[in-house]
């Protein structure tokens, strides 16, 4: 089966500044592939190269089997692109915008109107189909921009920072749309700097820092890379100020730290640790309120693999 | 492939007509400005106005097409919607030609109205329609292409409008719109021969039955030759924005 995207040693240099530094990766057909990284990592540059808006200075890439250097027009017929900016035409209505897209992609006359109306219904915009794009809310503009990229029934959809600037409800709705696209068999390649978003949506994630891919794998495997020692977190019904010190003495060799009114214990045999906790609670006349095992998050994996703070990502682009 | 490009060019021009023809910069520079000049000259000296009509029609071609290029290119460069077109399966030159065609059609509409009103109201009896068409069509394409070439150099609408004014006014004063080029000093006369509006004015003048400085066949050939000479660098400059 042809890979949806095959990238080999792709590089891009602007005036001596390296934006993309010899990256290689493959995207399986039908997958949701996330390109995760902070601003300036090279995410948008990569999308621009793969969609023919920019030319690479090194390496090669094939999109849906087409060489982007020599067959980009053929490739464009088979993929859709949702740019970071919702750049439809303010002066045209939602319906007119979609019909224009259908015309550009060469859809036959009766079909592009039917398709446009179907998409407006799918994206909950049918009631506003005759309103000018300029009058749409930010979420509606985003939805129409995605609908426009789907008019010609692409097999692959590129989305550049799809949820940037959206409120929580609109972002959630958009994530549901991406899941539906995957269910319908469309390959989705999207860039984001929202760790949670990538974790929820992606089959595979590439972590990109300063133009280089530092890790590429499934979210579960990336998180496993961050897992060094299992950790338990416990809280008691009665706050015990010396619990961390006391449990540390009872569990030699383990790291025991207090986090607010909770105690975290890293490593060791779970049975031994639990017995120690229960014994300590009994001796001090209280009970265990809650105990949970801590699994590493994608954030932990990101920190470990990139050496960057997740705050760097959250602070960018009005991060949520 | 070529058919698909042609189809996209047609739809881009159609969309531009629908989207931008009523934009204020298009109306003010493309319609109000040439009409105001024509009225000003008519009110100042109605008796000799007929002599000025060919030059004023040529000026209308120049201003209407270049004003529209500013709108159809720079509005989209600023808003990023030009990229939207480039993401579709159409070549960059196809996108640019669609934009040029949009400006050409706008110019044709305005020029046709001005020409008809002039001919009917002033009672020109010996207008050679074939000559007029042979001169006006390539002229509309030339000045649309010139507008496109200037517009891809800058991003903002006001920058493009300012930049376009330099060649516009240079040509208005040196290409025989108000003063016949035969009356110009030799140095300026040489300059006028490298400016496309000279051939438009001269050709329209001959279409209206007056004597010209250049053979009309040369006017037509020069104008047609200028079209690719302007479109090619415009395409290259636009491509440089997307390297």
Interface residues (C-beta under 8 A of the other chain):
Chain A: X51 X52 X53 X54 X55 X73 X74 X76 X77 X81 X83 X85 X87 X88 X89 X90 X91 X92 X96 X100 X101 X103 X104 X105 X106 X148
Chain B: X1 X4 X7 X8 X11 X12 X15 X18 X19 X20 X79 X80 X81 X83 X84 X85 X86 X87 X88 X89 X90 X91 X242 X243
